[in-house]
């Protein structure tokens, strides 16, 4: 491709809306443009990258028995109502009506659609197992779209679904897809970790997330270097060491604490650390107050809380001042578990039940209570773990200190069980002729998000550093002086020979200064760089790699071997 003919609107300045490197570089390199918040167009360079990532995904999905299809993004309300997700999915679902007032959604995912489609067509155990997948645009009305492709309202996703005869075979399919994902993300040269994830609105009992590690990731990953434990901060089990210096339960004591509404305030008054407090956090779940009691030196995991009560994230809000006063009789900051309004639902982290003589809110303005003990002074539903993982916490498997690192969720896999086949009454006949529900799995890869993750791991101050197998073009030829006939002719010769070889090549034939050309090639990140300059008369060019920048002068005749060497490292044929 001749760059003089390309639509490649690069930017010199960082757009104000772009906060992280991938977002900045996708816009600056002319690979994408924003229409409105969370909705983007893929321009020619960016779309070439998207297609290459898709091709790698396709190859590996097909290698592991997948069959590609393409379903409509428009889905009828009825199939989502059958599984209970029309309401449960929440405000992230785009909902529309046709001219007849029939309701539809723009698909955020396709479990219901595909289950409904195969129902009655896959009728026998002899037709199983089945792996179907698609690569398609998805829609989710994010509350706060941000970070470009990371959290968009319209995005490209690969979603796959497996159908099996029983639980054992479903787990085999899960392992099979896990292996496919390992191969995909390894080929994409991503540094990633597989962690225990939260099933959320997808349902099912087991899920894992594939996290591309990046300081700009939205998720925090806790992992152990001594064993294989890894989980998101939302899911990670917290090991909390309890120290009870005084074993006997002391008498309750009311203490005046004027204006002290935080643990930090109270530590100064009581001359002790946060572990001696029981913190009461009040939430409104579907407009009903729920109180969570956790150790005062820890934070609540809202995901663990929601999983326990079986509600969705959009149903959760911090309780209003009015709700807090209604159940406690006092303003915010003085809520405690003793003397709450009868009928108030109270969840208690299990560690609280083992701690003695805690300091709690007095449910009266400017007062707290000392020596509160679970069982004797207050009750509640005991929840094994409501805590959010923190730096310095121990591994729940081996006891070593966990490492913490941020990551970008690029893939997820779910064991769905019979959730969707049961809701839609999707069945097959087993070997005994008996009707059975399908056992299902669901598997997603954020294609556009993966492109952003690659950039987060492969960039420098000058621009993107694409791995060869996903770069929009493999090589770029830069002509230093477009008015020098020898340079132009040699560049044309190399351009034609590389195309015949099967190399995707750009020829920068623009009437621009050399510095502009060099800046653009660094920005768009083409891996193999050939510079035609003063050595043209001797058939010598400068050869360099974007990833390390080392420059060497080589003969034109040696270019083919140097380029083939780079392709061999990616197991790519030319």
N, C-alpha and C positions, 0 to 999 in steps of 0.2 A: 504494500500500500504506500502510495506517495503522500507524504504529510501535507503537501501543498493542496491536496484535495480532501483532507480529512476534516470532519467536524469534531474538533477537540478544543472546546473553549476553556483553556486553562486560566487560572486566576493567580495573580501575584500576592494578593492579600488574603488573610484568613477570614472567611465570612463570620460575622458576629454570632450567628446561631450555632456555629460548630464548636463544641466543647472538648472533644477528645480527638486524638490523632487520626483515627480511621475516618471520622466524619469530615474533618478538615481536609484530609488528603483526597478523599473521594470527590469532594467539591472542587478543590483546587486543581486536580488533575483532569478535570472535565469528564469524569466517568459517570457522574450523576448530577441531577438537578432536582431541587425541591419544588413541588407544586404548592402544597400547603403543609402544615405541620404533620409530620409522620407519613407523608405520601411523596414518593420519589419516582423520577424517570431514570431509566438506565440508558445512558448515552452509548455510542458505538464502542468505545474502549471498555467501559464498565460492563456492557452486555456480553462482550467476548469473554470476560473473566467469569461472569455468571454461567455462561454456557459450558465453559471448561470445568468448572466445579460440578455442574450438573452431570456432565459426561462421566467424570470419575465416580460419582455416586451411582449412576446407572450401571456402569461396568461392574461394580462390586455388588450391587443389589442383584443383578442378573447372575453373577457368579455364585451367589448364595440362594438361587432358586426363585428370585422375585420375577413377577410379570408386571410390566408397566401398563397402566391404563390412564385415562383422564376423565375425571368426573366434573360435573357442573359445580361452580362456586355457589349457585343459588339452590337453597335447600328448603323444602316445605316445613312449616311449623310442626306438622303432625308427628313426624318421625322423632323430633327432638322432645316433644311432649311424652312420647311413649317411654323414653328413658329418664324423664324428669329433668332434663337439662335445659329445656326452653327457659325456665325461670332460674335454675341453679347457675347457669353460666354467667348470668349477671349482665351489667351494663356494657361489658366489653363486646357483646354480640351486636353486630349491625343488623337491625330488623327493618324489613320493608314490606309494603303491601302492593299488590298488583291492582289493576283497574277494577277488579271484582272484589276488592277488600280481602282477598286471601293473603295470609301472612307467610312470609319467607324470611330466611336469614342469609347473609353472605357468609359462607362457611369459614369458621375459625379452625375447623378440623372436620374429619369425615367418618368418624366411627359409625354414627347412625346411618348415614347415606349408604355406605358400602354394605353394612349388615343387612339393611333393607333390600339392597339390590341382589345380593346372592341368595337371600331367603327364598326357597322354592326352586332355585336353580342348582344349588349344590345340595343334593338330596341324599347322598350316600357316603359312608365312611371311605369308600373306594376313591372318592374325589378329593380326599384330604391326605396330607396337609396342603394348605393353599396359602401362598404369599402374594399379595397384590400391593402395588405401590403406584404413586403418582408424584409428579413434580408440578406444583400449581401455585397460583397466587392465593394467599389467605388474607382474611380481614379480621382485625380486632380493634375495637374502638378504645384504644389506650387512653387512660385518664390524663397522663402526662407523656406524650411521645417525646423522645429525646435521644441524643447520641446517634442520630442518623439511622443506619440500618439496625442498630442494636434493639431499639424499642420503637418500631414503626407501626402504623395502623394498617398498612398494606405491605405484604412481604412475601417472598418466595420460599416455599417449604417443600421438602420431600416428606410425604407421610405414607407409611406402610402399615399393613394390617395382616395378621396371620390368623388362620382358622384351623383348629385342631380338634381331635376327638376326645381328649381328656387332659387332665391337669399335667400329667407327666410329659405329654407331647407338647403342650403349651410351653413348658419350661425349656424343652429342647429347642423349640423355635426361638425362644427368648435368647438362649445362648448362641444360637446361630446368627441372629441379628446383632448381638453384641460383637461377635467376631467380624461381621461385615462392617460395623462401625469402626472397629479398631483398624481394619484395612483402609477404610476411607480416610480417616483422619491422619493415619500414618502417611498415606500417599500425598495428602495435602500439606505435609510437613508441619503440622501443628503440634505444639507441646501441650498435651492435655492430660487430664486425670479423669477417671471414672469414679463417680461418687454416689452414695445413697441419696436419692432424691425424694421429693414430696409428690404424691400422686395427684393431689389437688382435685380439680374439676374432672380429670380424666377417670378417676376411680381406680379400682384394683388394689391389690395388697402389696405389690412390690414394684419399685421403679428405680432406675439409675439415670444419672445425667452425665453427659460427656462435656467437660468443662475445659475450654481453651484458656490457659493461664495468661492473665494480663492484669497489670495494675489498674486498668480502667474497667475491669469487670464489675458488673452489678452484684454478683454473688460472692460471698466469702466462703472459701473452702477450708475445712479442717482436715488435715491428713497426718498420718503417722509414718515416720521414716523407718520405724523398726518392724512394722507389720503392714498389712494391706488395707488398713482401715482408712476410709475417706468418706466424708459426707459434707453437704452444704451446712452452713451455720444454722439454717432453719430446721434441719433434720438431725444434726449430730447429737448423740447422747452425751449428756453432761455428767461427769464424775465430780461430785461436790463433797469435799472432806468436811466433816462436822467435828467441831471441838466443843465438848461440854465440860467446862472447868468445874461447874457446880452441878452435881447429879440430882440433888433433891429439889423438888418443886417449891419455890418460895411463894409467899403471900402476894397477891396483887397489890400494886401501889400506884396511885394516880399522881402524875407529875405535871406541874405547870410548865408549859413549853411555849411561851408567847412568841408568835410569829414564825415558829419553826415548822416549816411545811415540807422540807426535803431531808433526805438521809444525811446530807452534808451538814445541814443546820443542826440536826439532832446529835450527830457524832460529837460536836463541840460541847453540847449541853451535857450529854451523858458520859463523856470522856471514854468512849469505846468505839470499836470499828463497826462497819456496816453489817458484819455477820451476826451481830447480836440483835438485829431488827427483823421483824416480819413486815414486809412491804405489802400494802393493799392497793391493787390496781383495779380500777372500775371501768368496765367497758359496757357499751350498749350493743346487744346482739339482737337484730330485728326488733329494736326499740325496747328490749327487756334488759335490765341491768344484770351483769354478772361480775362478781368480785374474784380476783385471783390473788392468792396469798403466796408470796415467794420470799426467799431470803433477801434481806435488805441490801446486800452487796452484789446482787445479780440483776440481770435484765430478763424480762419475759420474752419467750419465743411465741410470737402471735400465731405462727403456723402450727406449732404444737398445741396451742390453746384451741385453735379452730378445728384441728383434726380430732381433738378429744370431744368437742361438743357437736361435731358433724355439720358445721356451717361453712359457708363460703366467705372469702375475704371481703367481698363487697357488702356483706351483711354486718360487718364489724365497724364500730366507731368508738372513739373515746367517749365515755359517758359525759353528759352535760353537767354543768354545775347544779342544775335543778335536780337531775336524777341522783347525783351523789348526795345532796342534802336530804332528798326524800328517803333514801334507804339508811342513811347514817345519822341524820339529825344535825350534821355539822358541815361546814364548808370544806371544799377540797383541801387536802393536805393533812387532815386529821382523821381520815377514815381508817378504821381497824376492824378486826373480825369479831370483836366482843360487842354484843348488843345491837347488831344490825337488824333492820326491819324484818319481821317474821316472813318467811317465804323467799327471802333473797337467796339466789343461787350463789354458793361459794365454792370455788375450786382451790384446793390446797396442794402445793407441790409436796411430794412425799418426804423431802428432806426436812420440811417444817415439822412433821410429826415426830422427828427424832431429836429436835432441838429443844433445849430447856430455857425457861425464864427469859422469853423474848420481850422486846420492847415493841409495842404496837400503837397504832393510832387510838385515841380515846373516844372517838365519835362525839367529840365536844370541842368547840373552838379553843385553841391554845392549851390543849391537854393531850398527853400520851399516857400509856399504862405500861408499867414494868412487870416482869415476871409472869407473862402470859404463856400458857402451855396448851398445846393441842389436846383435845379430849376432855380435860378438866374445865377449860375456860371458853373454848370455842370448838366448833365442828365444821365439817365441810366434806365435799367429795375429794377423795385422795387421788391425785394424778401422779403417775410415776415420775414424769419429767416435764416441767414447764419452762425450763431455763434455756437461755440462749448461750451457745458456746462462746468462750472468751480466750484471749491469749493466755497461755500458761496452764490451760486445762489439760488433764491427763487423758490418754487414749483409753476408751472403754474396753478395748480388747487386750492390750498388753501393759497398760499403766505408764507408758512413756509420755513425755510431754508432746502435745500435738503442735504441728506447724500450721500456720495460717497464711493463706494466700488468696488473692482475688482471682475470679475466673469469669469467663463468658460462657453461658450455656449454649452450645452449638448443636447438641443432640440429646434426645431423651428416649428411653425405652420403658414400656409399661406392660406388666402382666395384668390384663383386664379381667381374666376369669370369665364369668358368664354374665357380667353386668349388662352388656348391650344385647346379647342374644336373648337374655331373659326378658328385657324390656320390650323387644321387638318380636318375641316368640320365634326366633330363628332356629330351625332344627334340621337334623339329618337323621337318617336311619343307620344304627350301628350294625355290627356283624350278626346280631341276633334279630335284626328287624325291628328293634325298639327305637322309639323316637328319643333323641338326645339334643340338648342345647350345645351350640358351638362353644369351645374354649378359645378365647381370643387374646391377641397381643396387639399393641399399637406402638409405632416407632416413628419418631420425627427427627428431621435434620433441618435447621434453619439455613437455607442456601444463602440468602442475602446476608444473614447474620454471620455465616461462616466466612464470607468474603471480607467483612469488616474485621473479624477475628484474625484472619491472615495478615491484614495490614497492621493490626495492633502488634503482632509479633515480628513483622518484617517491615521496618521503616527506619529512617534516620532523619536528621534535620533537613535533608535535601528533598526527601520524598519517599515513595514506596519502593520496596525491594521485593518484587514478585518472585516466588519460586518458579522455575522454568515451566512446569507443567500447567500452571494456571495463569501465566502472564498473558496479557492481551496479544502481544506479539513476542516471538522468541528473541529476535535480534533487531537492532537499529543501526542503520548506516548514516553517519553524519558527515556531510561535505563541508569542510572548513570554508572554502572559497568557491561559491557557486558560479563565479565568473572565470574560474580557471578550467580550461577545457580538459586538461589531463585528469584533474580531480573528478570532474563530472563524468567523464567517460569511464574511468576506473570504477567509480561508485555504481554506475549503471551496469557494468559488467558483473560486479559482485552481486548486485541486487538480482539480476536475472539468474545467475548461477545458484544462489541460495534458494530462490523460489523453486527451481527445478529439483533441487535436493530435497525439498519438502519443508524447508524452514519458513516459518511465518515471519516476514521481515518488513520493517518500515524503512523507507528511504526519505531522510529529511532533506528535501530539495527546496525548502522554503527560502525565500529571499530575506533571510534574517542574519543578524550577527551571530558569530560562533558561540558567544556567551549565552545568548537566548536559547540556542539549540541545545547546548550542554545542560542548561537549567531544566529545560523541558524533559529531556531524556532521563534526568535524575528524578524528576517529579513523577513521571508516569511509570518509572521503575522497570524498563525493559532490561532483561537479564544480560544479554550478550550485546556488546557495543563495539562497533567497528568505526574508526575515525579515519577518513580519507583526507590527507593534508599534503604536506611538502614531499613526502616520500612517494607520491603517486608516480613520479617519473621513473622510479626504480621498482615500481610495483610492490611497494611496502606500505602497510597501513598500521595504525595503532589498534590493538585489541585489548579489551578490558571487560571485566565482569562487574555488574552493578553491585553485587554482594560484598566485594572487597576493594574495588576501585584500583587494583594493581594494573598498571599499564605496561604493555610490552609491544615492541615493534616486530612485526612478522611479515613474511611474504604472503602475497595473495594466495599462492598455491598451498600454503599450510593452514589456511583458515578452515577448510573442510574437516581436517583431523581434529583441530581444537574444538570445533563446534560439536562434532560427533562425541568427543570425550564428555562434554557437558550433558548431552542427551543420554549417554550411557548411565550417568549417575542417577538419572530419574527413570531409568528403564524405559525410555521413550525411543521409538523408532523414527528414523527419517529416511 
